[in-house]
Amino acid sequence: MEGETIRHVEEWARPRTVVLLTLLLLAALWTAVIASVVVARHDSLSATGRTLQQLTHAIEEQTRQQFRLIDTVLVASELWLQAHPARSPASEPAMRQLVDRLRASSGKFFDIPLLPADSRSLPIPGTQPRWAAEPVGGDRPAEVFGLSIGQPIADPATGRVDLPLARAPIDPGENPRQLMAMVDLEMLSRSYEAERPRPDGVIALLSLDGTVLAQAGDDRQRARSLAGGPLFRLHLPQQRRAFVVLDADGEEQPRLLASYSSPPDLPLVVVVLDDYETALAGWKRQSLWTILLALGMTIPLTVVAWRSLRLLRRLAEHRTQLQQLAISDQLTGVSSRQHFVAMLADELVRRQHRPLPLAVMLLDIDFFRRINDGYGHAVGDQVLRAVAQAAKRALRQRDLLARFAGGQFAVLLPDTEIAEALLVANRIRVQIGEIAIPTENGTVRFSISVGASARTADDRSTDEILRRAAQALQAAAAAGHDRVVAG
C-alpha cells in the first residue's frame, strides 16, 4: 500500500504534470476573467441603454405635453377672437392675463403675440412666414395637433432664436386673423439641462431634416453632427426609437451612446447622447480591479509552479545521485556488488530459453592486505582505482565491472564463451602487472589472480556460477597467485 501511494505521488509530482496543471488553472482563471469582463461590459451597456431610453421617453412626453399646451392656448385664444370679432386682444386685460398665466405655467418657454384685428403680419400655415427676422434653415412647415411648425427664426437684434407655431383659423372668412406661438428655444434647452446625463451627456431636439432646435450639454457639436451621421441615415429609417452605439468619426466626434425617439404625432426627434468612454468608466475600473486580482493570483501561482519545478529537478538530481550511489562503488566508480548480482540474475533469466553464452570472472588483488598495512589505506585506495581503470580499458562497453569487497572485483561478460573470457582475464592481468604506484616508501607493484566461470544449462541462480568462479579464484591463489584459472 505504501509503495502504491509513493508511485501515485511520483506520477503527480512529474514536471510535465505540474506544468499542465498550472496551465489549466491559469487558462480557467483567465477564461473566467475574460468572460466576466465581457459580461460586465454587456451589462454596463445594457444598463446605460435602459437609463437613456427611460430619459428619452420622459423628454419625449415632456415635449409632447408642452406642444399640447401651446395648441390648447392657441385654440382658446382663437375662440376668444371669434367671440369678440370687433375687439382687439392686445387691448383686453383679461385676454392678456389669461395668456400670461398659461405662459407662466409652461415655464415661459413660449409667447403668443396678440396683434390688432387688422394685422396681416402673421403667417398662415403653409405659407412663407413674413417675419422681421431671418429664417435659420428651410421654411417647410409641418402640422402637429393642428399646429403648423415652421423653421427656427433668429432675431438679429437680440440673438434670440424662436420656433414659430401657428394654427389655421377655425373659420377663416374673408379676413382671417391668426395667432402664432413663438417657442423660445433657449428656454426649451434650459428645461432639458437638468435632465441630461452627467457629466458629458447631451439632450437634443431635432426636426426630421436634422435641424437642431434645442439642446442641452456642453458639447453642442455632437447634436449638430447627427444630421449627416448614421443616426439619420441608417437607424431612423429602420426604427422609430432605439438605443444604438455611434462609432467615432475622426477626432472631432468621439464614440457615443445614443437613445433616440421620433414621436408619431410630432415631426421631431428626441435624442439623448452619452459619451461611450464616460459611460463605461465604471466598467473599466471594475475590469481593472478584476485583472489586477487575476494577476495577483497568476504571479504567485506561476512562482509556485516555477519553484515546484526547481524542487522537482533537484529531487530528480538527488534521486539520480542516490540511484548512482546504490548501483556504484564510491571509491572506484564501478558497479556495486548488489547491482552486479541483480544484472547477473537478469542475464540468467534471459538465457533460460535462449542458449547464449555467459561468463563471469572474479579478480582479486594479490596480498592486498599487506599493501594496506605496509603503505597505508591511501595507497590501497590508489591501487583499487588503478585496477578498476585498467580492467575497464580491457572490457567492452556492454561488459559490467563491479567491486565485490576489499581488493576483489567481478566482471560480467554477456555473450562470451569461457575461452574468450580467459583471454580477457589474461589481458587484464598483464596490464595490472605493469602498474607502478610511487610512494614515500618506494614504488608499489602488485598482481591479480583471476577465477573464471561460464554459465551452464543447469544454472538456475547467481550463486551457482559465482561459486564456481570463486573456486577457480581460490585455485589460482593456491597455485601461486598472478594467474588465471577457469572453473
N, C-alpha and C positions, 0 to 999 in steps of 0.2 A: 504493500500500500504506500509506504514512504517513497519507494523508488518510482512508483507511478506518479505520485504528486510532484516529485522533483522533475520528472520528464515533462509534465504539463507546464510547470513553471518555466522550464528552459524553452519550451515552444513559444510561450507568450513573451518571453524576455529576449527574443531574437531582434536584432536591429531592424530587419525588414518589417516585423510586426509592429515595433514601436513607431517607425516612420509611417506605416499605413494607418495605424490608429490615430496618430497625430494629424495626418492629412484629412482623415474622415471627420475628426472632431472640428478641425478648422473649416472644412467645407460645410459641415452642418451649421456651425456658428455663423459664418458669413452668408450662407443661404438664408438663414433666419433674419440676419441683419438687413440684407438687401430686400427681402420680402417685406419686412417691417417698414423700411424706409419708403418703398414703393406704395404700400397700402396706406401709410400715413400721408403721403403726398396726395393720393387719390381722395382720401377722406378730407384733407385740408381744402383741396379744390372744391369738393362737393359741398362742404360746409360754407365756404365763401360764396359759392354759386347760389345756395339756398338763401343766404343772407342778402345777397344783391338782388335776387329775384323778388324777395319779400319787399325790399326797399323800392324796387321798380314798381311793383304793384301799388304800394302806398302812394308813391309820387303820381302814378297814373290816376288813381282815384282822386287825389287832391286836385290835380289839374282839371280833371273832368268836372268836379264839383265847382271849381272856380268859373269855368266856362258856362256851366249851367246857371250859376248865379247871374253872370252877365246877361245871358239870354233872358232870364226872368226879369231883370231890371229893364232891359230894352223893351220887352213885351209890355210891362206895366207902364213904362213911360209913353209908349206909343198909344196905349189905350187912353191914357190921360189926355194926350194931344187930340185924339179923336173926339173925346167927350168935351173938350174945350177948344174947338177949332179957331175961335176968334181970339184966343188969349195966348200970350207969349210965355213959354215955360221959363224963360230967363227972368221974367218979372213976377213970377209966382213964388213966394217964400215957401209955401207948403210943398211944392214940387221940388224946389231946390233942397229943402230939408230932407225929403224922402230919399233923393238920390245920394245926398251926403251921408245919410245914415247907412244906406246899403253899401256905399263905397267904403265907409269906415269898417263895417263888419267884415269886409273881404281883406282887410289889411292895407287898404288904399293902393292896391296894385293896379286899379283901373280907374278911368274917369269917363263921364258921359257928357260931352259938350251939349248945353242947352242953348240952341240958337233961335233967332226970331222966326216967325212963321213963314216969312217970305225968303228965307235963306236958301240959296242954291249951291252952297259950298260943300255940302256933304255928299259922298259918293253913293250911288245906288248900286246894290250888289250886281256884279257882272260888268261894271263899267270902270274906267280908269279913275282912281281917286284924284280929285283936284285938291291937293293939299299944298300948303306953303312950304313944305319941306321936300327933300329929295328922297325918293324911294331907295332902300337898300336891297337890291335884288330885283326879282321879277315882280309882276303885278297880277299873277294868276290867282284869283280868289278861290276859296273852297267853302262849301256850305256845310255847317255843323249845327244841329238843333235848330235849323232855320237861319243860322248865322252865316255871314259871309266873312271869311278870314282872309285878309289881304297880306301883303308882304310888309316886313318891318319898315318903318319910316323914321328917318333921323331928322332931328331939328338942328340945323347948323348953329343956331344962336345959343341953345342951351346944351347941345350934345346929347340930349335925351332921345332914346330910341323907343318908339311905341309900335304896338301891333294893332292895326285897326280892325275892329269887328263891327259889322252892321247887319241889320235885318231889312228884308224887303217889306215895304208898307203892307199892312193888312188890307187896307182899302186905298189903293194908290190915288184914284181920282185923277183930276187934270193936273193939279199942282201938289204932288206928294211932298210931304215933309218927312225927313228921315233923321233918326237919332243914330249916333255912332259911339261905340265904346272904344276907348284908347287904352290898351293894356300897357302899363309901364314894365318893360322887360327887365329893367334893373331891379325893380321891386320883386318881380317874379323870381329872378335869380337869387335874391336875398332869402326868399322863402325856402329855397332849396338848400341854402348854405348850411342850415342847422342839421339837415338830414344826411349830407354826403358822408361817405366813408372817410375816416381819418387815418393817416394824415394826407394821403396823396389821391384820394378819391375825387371823382368829378361826376356831377349830375348835369345832364343837358336835355333841353327840349328842342327838337329839330322838326322842321317841316319835312314833307315827304321828298322834296327835292334836295334835301341835305342842308338847307339853310339853318344856321344855329340861331334860335330865337332867344333862349335863356340858358344860362349855365352857371354852375357854382363849382368853385375849385380854383386852386392857384394856377394849375397848368391848363390854360384855356385852349392851347394849341391842340390838345388831344381831341376836344369836341369838334373843332373846325376841320380836323383831318379825317373825320369819319365819312364825310360825303363821298369822297372818291375812293374810299377803302373797301375792304371785303365785307364790312357790315352791310353797306347799302348794295354792293354788287352781288354778293353771294348769299348772305344769311336772310336778309329781309324778304327777298323774293320767295324764299323757301318756307320760312316760318315767321308768323306774326310776332311771336315772343319766344325768347330762348336765352340761354346762358352760353357764351362762347369765349374762346381764347383767341385774341387777336395778336398775331405774330408781330415782332418788331419790324419797323420799316425804316432801316437806316439808323443813324444816331439820333435823329430828332424824335422819332416815335418809338418808345420802348414797348416791350410786350405787355399787353393789357388783358385784364379780365373784364368782360362786358356783359351786362344784362340789359336787354332791350325789350320794349313792348310798343306795338303800334295799335292803339285803341281802334276798334272797328267803327266808332262813331266820331272819331277825330282824325283829321289828316295830319297827325303829328306822330312823332316817335320820341318816347321817353327812354333815355339811355343812362345807365349808371356804370361808371368805369372805376376800376381799381387797379393799381399798379401790381403787376404779376409778382415782382420780387418782394414788394411790401407785404402782399397777401400771404406769401409763402415764408415770410421771415420766421414765424413761429415753428413751422415745419423744419426749416433749415437748422434752427437752434436745437430742436429735438433730435434731428438726424445727426447733428454734430456730436451731441452727447452720446447717442447710441453708438456711433462709430468709435468715439473715444473709449467707451466702455468695452466694445468689441476688441479694440486694440489693446486695452488693458488686460483682457483675457488672452488675447493671441500671443502677446510678448511673453508673459510667464509660461504659457503652455509651450511655446517654442523653446524657451530657455530650459524648461524641464525636460523636453524631448531631447534637446542637444546634450544636456548633462547626462541624461539616461544613456544616450548613445556612447558618450565618452566612457561612462561607467561600464557599459556592456563591452566596449572594446578593451578596456583594461581587464575586465573579468575574463574575456576570451584570451588575452595575452597571458594572464596568470594561469588559466586552465591549460593553455598550451605548455607553459613552463612546467606546471605540475605533471602533466602527461609526459613531458620530456624527461623530467626527473624520475618518474615512475618506470620508464622503459629504458633509461640510460644510466651508465655509471658516471658519477660526477667527476671522478678523478681523470679517467681516460677518455670519456666521451663516447665509449662504445656501449652496446646494449647491456641491459641489466640481466641477471640470471632469470628473474621471473618472466621478462619479456622473451628471452631466448626459449625457455621451456614452452611458453604459450605458442610461439611461432613454430617450434618443432612439432607440437601437437597438431596444429593446423595442417602442416605439411603431411603428417602421417594420415590424417583424415582424408586429405585429397587423394592419397595413394591407395586407399582401401580398394577401390575399383579400377585403378589405373596403374599398371606395372611400370612406374617411373622410378629411376634410381634416386637414392638419397644417401648422403654421407655426413658423418659428424666427427669432429676432431676435438680433443681436449689437449690444450697446451699448458705445460707447467714450467715455470722458470726454475732452473736447477739451483738448489741451495739459496732460495730467495730469502729465507730467514736469516742466513748468515750475512747477506748484503744489508738487511735492515739493522742487524745487531752490530755489524762492523763499521758501516759507513753512515748509519742513521736513516731514519724514515724519509727524510727529504730526498736522499739519494735513491732510496727504494721507490719513492713515487716517480722519480725521473726514469727509473728502469721500467716501471709499469707503463708509463706513457710512451717510451721508446718502443717497447714490444708491441703495443697497440698500433702505433703508426706503421711499424714495419709489416705487421700482419695485414693491415688494411691495404697496403700497397700491393701485396701479393694476391689479393682477393678480387673477385668480380663485384660489381655494384649490387647484384642480387644476392650475394652471399651475406651472411649475418655473423658478425663478430661480437662476442659478449665476454664480460669478465664474470667469472663464477665466484671466486673468493681468493683472498690473498694474492698469490702470484699465478693463479690458474685462470686460463681463458678457454672459451669454447667457440667452435666455428661450425656453422650450419651451411652445408653445400648442397642446395637443391639440384636435382637432375645431374648428379655427379656419381660416377662409379668409384669403387674403392681404390682402383689403380690411379685414377686421376686425383683422388684425394691425397694419396700418398705423395704424388708429385708436388702438389701444392704444399703439403706439410714440409717436405724437404726444402722447397724454395724458401718458405718462411724460416725454417731452422737455420739455413745458410745465411740469410740476411740478418737475422738476430745475432748470429755468431760474429758478425762484422761490426757490431755496435760497440763503441768505446765511450764511456762517460767519464770525463776528467773530474776529479775531486781533490780536496786538500790532502787526502791520504793516498793519492795515487789514482791511476786510471782503473775504472771498473769495467770488466768484461764478464760476460755470462753467456749461458747457453740455455736451450729449452729441450724438453722431452715431449714427444707427441704420441698420443694414442688415437688411432682412427678406427671407425666402425661404420659399416654400411647397413642400411635397412634391409631386413629380411621379410619374407611373406608372413612370418609368424609374429612379427612385432605388432602389438596392439596398444602399447603405451610408450611414452618417452623414457620411462625407467629402464626398459629392456635395452634399447640402443645406447643410452648413456652408460649403462652398467658395463656393456662390452667395451665401450671407448675407455672407461675408467680402468678396466682390467688391462687393456692394451697399454695405457699410460703407466700403470704400475710395472708392467713387464719392461717397458723402455727404461724406467728408472732403475730397475733391478739389473738391467743389462749394462749399466754404467753411465746412464744419462746421455744427453746430446744425441738422441737418435729418434727414429720414427718406427712405431710398431703398429700393425693392423690387428684388430680383434674381431 
